[in-house]
Amino acid sequence: MEEKMYMTVEDVRRILGVSKNFAYKIIRQYNKELEERGFLVMPGKVSTQYLAEKVYGMKME
């Protein structure tokens, strides 16, 4: 299976076991953090690497 570069709200919802509304809230927060660091963000999607860093403590390369 090919690893996704971005996770959708459904991916986040499924991985974290949260509601759709809460998944959107997480995506907005993480995208805000990334944007402040100078990264390009996509509304409604979040970087798979950043999600892993925030949730599982993995470091971004």
PECOR-V294892 format. One line per field, one symbol per residue. phi: phi as a letter, one per 30 degrees, with the letter a starting at -180 (. if undefined). burial: 1 if it has 24 or more other C-alpha atoms within 12 Angstrom, else 0. Layout:
# PECOR-V294892
phi=???
burial=???
This chain:
# PECOR-V294892
phi=.ddddbcdddddeddcicdddddddddddddddddddjddbceibbeddddddddcidddd
burial=0000011110110000000000110111011001000000100111110110000000000
